[in-house]
């Protein structure tokens, strides 16, 4: 399976972006999907995890209801709508497959990611 994130760019604080992730080489409904990000000099940070065949998504606490996951099985695509962005959201964003969705202490765990592709850079700056 291959994943390709896109949709990043420069946005002002308080703005919104919608990231896309196209899944190819296999069926989207075979996989739990994780969005994660990595800011310069920081560890990877899980954003959300969605189960493959359930309408169930867990989010990290820092998203504070600002980020919304969605997907289109027909297009084999997943999306991350990001609202009320702040400079702290500046990072490269990735989508990945995962064997499970787990949250601990408000964080989406990234212990066992499967495949992920090139990320997309989001820069939040005035």
Secondary structure, 3 states (H helix, E strand, C coil): CEEEEECCEEECCCCCEEEEEEEECCCHHHCEEEEEEECCCCCEEEEEEECCCCCCEEECHHHCCCEEEEEECCCCEEEEEECCCCHHHCEEEEEEEECCCCEECCEECCCCEEEECCCEEEEECC
